[in-house]
């Protein structure tokens, strides 16, 4: 599907969907729990549905018939009858491999084209040190790969450049036969590790962690309790509406977000305020986050370590802001569905953006963007970021494959339209 976007402002209220990061954890921990767990405000994003398919393939009863809550009947996992396809979901792949490695039998995991390019070897290495058998089927360090348990435990090491590697290893250690110690090199994306630990502790599973998040001790024999929890709204999705409202002459209230949640992207509120944005957070966001756009913003240095998923939309923010904006610690964002800093540099340059990319940072200078045809690379966060770029660009911007937004933000297209943005969606093959 193609989005045709014109320079425009937004007005009104928008409800932000639930966090797929929380949702996938809810599904997996519910599968590991004892008895029935209830997931309220479930997220029907494509990644969430991928995780749901994984636990069903492992013999876990899951009732998704209601819109207000889903139920998971936790208990013993069983070997899947077929290859497991995680679609586009990296979290489902990585954390799912920990559950598979606890089973006494071979399991094969694959996914879509982007998943088959994402590094899996750091996770497989950590699982092997915990006693599992694990290897890629093509010898290239990516899916498809095979894992086989059981997990014995002991001492393991993992690269922490991507938080999912660490969360997966911690999860695996909780399922091992004996106590485990995990050593992490260059721990990164800390809020997502904290999210995993928060879920575990709320369900009665204790993990001792050093303050720098580089060393963990996990006792064996722990069990996960069942739960009844809502899925918090997603700050990573909210970032597009937050920044989109700030860089246009808009007046928008975001609903559903809670700044008391552990999510790292909530820091973008303070980043925008520091740049000069007019943002009011009411009751930690529970009564709304009001954004009055149109103010001049000043470029800043932004540490992307806690906000790796926001690099695409922060690139658009940098084009709008006066002076120079530097996105630092972007390494992990280059290991996602695409090399996001590189793709954003290419696409914004087509629109007249001035961006300079190094291994660890993206430098963006104030630029007047001109609408044109751009490529989303079927990356949901790039697709949404380029739509927001179209709102500040002169002329018309055409963004391809915008349906990929549903991977994390179901309803993104209708959210923009409901706020009055000048956006039209065309089916593939329709004359633009």
CORSUL-V868535 format. One record per residue. N is the residue number from 0. SS is DSSP state (A for helix, B for strand, O for the rest). Layout:
n=N ss=SS
n=N ss=SS
This chain:
n=0 ss=O
n=1 ss=B
n=2 ss=B
n=3 ss=B
n=4 ss=B
n=5 ss=B
n=6 ss=O
n=7 ss=O
n=8 ss=O
n=9 ss=O
n=10 ss=B
n=11 ss=B
n=12 ss=B
n=13 ss=B
n=14 ss=B
n=15 ss=O
n=16 ss=O
n=17 ss=B
n=18 ss=O
n=19 ss=A
n=20 ss=A
n=21 ss=A
n=22 ss=A
n=23 ss=A
n=24 ss=A
n=25 ss=A
n=26 ss=A
n=27 ss=A
n=28 ss=A
n=29 ss=A
n=30 ss=A
n=31 ss=A
n=32 ss=B
n=33 ss=O
n=34 ss=B
n=35 ss=B
n=36 ss=B
n=37 ss=B
n=38 ss=B
n=39 ss=B
n=40 ss=O
n=41 ss=O
n=42 ss=O
n=43 ss=O
n=44 ss=O
n=45 ss=A
n=46 ss=A
n=47 ss=A
n=48 ss=A
n=49 ss=A
n=50 ss=A
n=51 ss=A
n=52 ss=A
n=53 ss=A
n=54 ss=A
n=55 ss=A
n=56 ss=A
n=57 ss=O
n=58 ss=O
n=59 ss=O
n=60 ss=B
n=61 ss=B
n=62 ss=B
n=63 ss=O
n=64 ss=O
n=65 ss=O
n=66 ss=O
n=67 ss=O
n=68 ss=B
n=69 ss=B
n=70 ss=B
n=71 ss=B
n=72 ss=B
n=73 ss=B
n=74 ss=O
n=75 ss=O
n=76 ss=O
n=77 ss=O
n=78 ss=O
n=79 ss=O
n=80 ss=O
n=81 ss=O
n=82 ss=O
n=83 ss=B
n=84 ss=B
n=85 ss=O
n=86 ss=O
n=87 ss=O
n=88 ss=O
n=89 ss=A
n=90 ss=A
n=91 ss=A
n=92 ss=A
n=93 ss=A
n=94 ss=A
n=95 ss=A
n=96 ss=A
n=97 ss=A
n=98 ss=A
n=99 ss=A
n=100 ss=O
n=101 ss=O
n=102 ss=O
n=103 ss=O
n=104 ss=O
n=105 ss=B
n=106 ss=B
n=107 ss=B
n=108 ss=B
n=109 ss=B
n=110 ss=O
n=111 ss=O
n=112 ss=O
n=113 ss=O
n=114 ss=A
n=115 ss=A
n=116 ss=A
n=117 ss=O
n=118 ss=O
n=119 ss=O
n=120 ss=A
n=121 ss=A
n=122 ss=A
n=123 ss=A
n=124 ss=A
n=125 ss=A
n=126 ss=A
n=127 ss=A
n=128 ss=A
n=129 ss=O
n=130 ss=O
n=131 ss=O
n=132 ss=B
n=133 ss=B
n=134 ss=B
n=135 ss=B
n=136 ss=O
n=137 ss=O
n=138 ss=O
n=139 ss=O
n=140 ss=O
n=141 ss=O
n=142 ss=O
n=143 ss=O
n=144 ss=B
n=145 ss=B
n=146 ss=B
n=147 ss=B
n=148 ss=O
n=149 ss=O
n=150 ss=O
n=151 ss=O
n=152 ss=O
n=153 ss=B
n=154 ss=B
n=155 ss=B
n=156 ss=B
n=157 ss=B
n=158 ss=B
n=159 ss=O
n=160 ss=O
n=161 ss=O
n=162 ss=A
n=163 ss=A
n=164 ss=A
n=165 ss=A
n=166 ss=A
n=167 ss=A
n=168 ss=A
n=169 ss=A
n=170 ss=A
n=171 ss=A
n=172 ss=A
n=173 ss=A
n=174 ss=O
n=175 ss=O
n=176 ss=O
n=177 ss=O
n=178 ss=O
n=179 ss=B
n=180 ss=B
n=181 ss=B
n=182 ss=B
n=183 ss=B
n=184 ss=B
n=185 ss=O
n=186 ss=O
n=187 ss=O
n=188 ss=O
n=189 ss=A
n=190 ss=A
n=191 ss=A
n=192 ss=A
n=193 ss=A
n=194 ss=A
n=195 ss=A
n=196 ss=A
n=197 ss=A
n=198 ss=A
n=199 ss=A
n=200 ss=A
n=201 ss=A
n=202 ss=O
n=203 ss=O
n=204 ss=O
n=205 ss=O
n=206 ss=B
n=207 ss=B
n=208 ss=B
n=209 ss=O
n=210 ss=O
n=211 ss=O
n=212 ss=O
n=213 ss=O
n=214 ss=B
n=215 ss=B
n=216 ss=B
n=217 ss=B
n=218 ss=O
n=219 ss=O
n=220 ss=O
n=221 ss=O
n=222 ss=O
n=223 ss=B
n=224 ss=O
n=225 ss=O
n=226 ss=O
n=227 ss=B
n=228 ss=B
n=229 ss=B
n=230 ss=O
n=231 ss=O
n=232 ss=B
n=233 ss=O
n=234 ss=A
n=235 ss=A
n=236 ss=A
n=237 ss=A
n=238 ss=A
n=239 ss=A
n=240 ss=A
n=241 ss=A
n=242 ss=A
n=243 ss=A
n=244 ss=A
n=245 ss=A
n=246 ss=O
n=247 ss=O
n=248 ss=O
n=249 ss=O
n=250 ss=B
n=251 ss=B
n=252 ss=B
n=253 ss=B
n=254 ss=B
n=255 ss=O
n=256 ss=O
n=257 ss=O
n=258 ss=O
n=259 ss=O
n=260 ss=O
n=261 ss=O
n=262 ss=O
n=263 ss=A
n=264 ss=A
n=265 ss=A
n=266 ss=A
n=267 ss=A
n=268 ss=A
n=269 ss=A
n=270 ss=A
n=271 ss=A
n=272 ss=A
n=273 ss=A
n=274 ss=A
n=275 ss=O
n=276 ss=O
n=277 ss=B
n=278 ss=B
n=279 ss=B
n=280 ss=B
n=281 ss=O
n=282 ss=A
n=283 ss=A
n=284 ss=A
n=285 ss=O
n=286 ss=O
n=287 ss=O
n=288 ss=B
n=289 ss=B
n=290 ss=B
n=291 ss=B
n=292 ss=O
n=293 ss=O
n=294 ss=O
n=295 ss=O
n=296 ss=O
n=297 ss=B
n=298 ss=O
n=299 ss=O
n=300 ss=B
n=301 ss=B
n=302 ss=B
n=303 ss=O
n=304 ss=O
n=305 ss=O
n=306 ss=O
n=307 ss=A
n=308 ss=A
n=309 ss=A
n=310 ss=A
n=311 ss=A
n=312 ss=A
n=313 ss=A
n=314 ss=A
n=315 ss=A
n=316 ss=A
n=317 ss=A
n=318 ss=A
n=319 ss=A
n=320 ss=O
n=321 ss=B
n=322 ss=O
n=323 ss=B
n=324 ss=B
n=325 ss=B
n=326 ss=B
n=327 ss=B
n=328 ss=O
n=329 ss=O
n=330 ss=A
n=331 ss=A
n=332 ss=A
n=333 ss=A
n=334 ss=A
n=335 ss=O
n=336 ss=O
n=337 ss=O
n=338 ss=O
n=339 ss=A
n=340 ss=A
n=341 ss=A
n=342 ss=A
n=343 ss=A
n=344 ss=A
n=345 ss=A
n=346 ss=A
n=347 ss=A
n=348 ss=A
n=349 ss=A
n=350 ss=O
n=351 ss=O
n=352 ss=O
n=353 ss=B
n=354 ss=B
n=355 ss=B
n=356 ss=B
n=357 ss=O
n=358 ss=O
n=359 ss=O
n=360 ss=B
n=361 ss=B
n=362 ss=B
n=363 ss=B
n=364 ss=B
n=365 ss=O
n=366 ss=O
n=367 ss=O
n=368 ss=O
n=369 ss=B
n=370 ss=O
n=371 ss=O
n=372 ss=B
n=373 ss=B
n=374 ss=O
n=375 ss=O
n=376 ss=O
n=377 ss=O
n=378 ss=O
n=379 ss=A
n=380 ss=A
n=381 ss=A
n=382 ss=A
n=383 ss=A
n=384 ss=A
n=385 ss=A
n=386 ss=A
n=387 ss=A
n=388 ss=A
n=389 ss=A
n=390 ss=A
n=391 ss=A
n=392 ss=O
n=393 ss=B
n=394 ss=O
n=395 ss=B
n=396 ss=B
n=397 ss=B
n=398 ss=B
n=399 ss=O
n=400 ss=O
n=401 ss=A
n=402 ss=A
n=403 ss=A
n=404 ss=A
n=405 ss=A
n=406 ss=A
n=407 ss=O
n=408 ss=O
n=409 ss=O
n=410 ss=O
n=411 ss=A
n=412 ss=A
n=413 ss=A
n=414 ss=A
n=415 ss=A
n=416 ss=A
n=417 ss=A
n=418 ss=O
n=419 ss=O
n=420 ss=O
n=421 ss=O
n=422 ss=B
n=423 ss=B
n=424 ss=B
n=425 ss=B
n=426 ss=O
n=427 ss=O
n=428 ss=O
n=429 ss=O
n=430 ss=O
n=431 ss=O
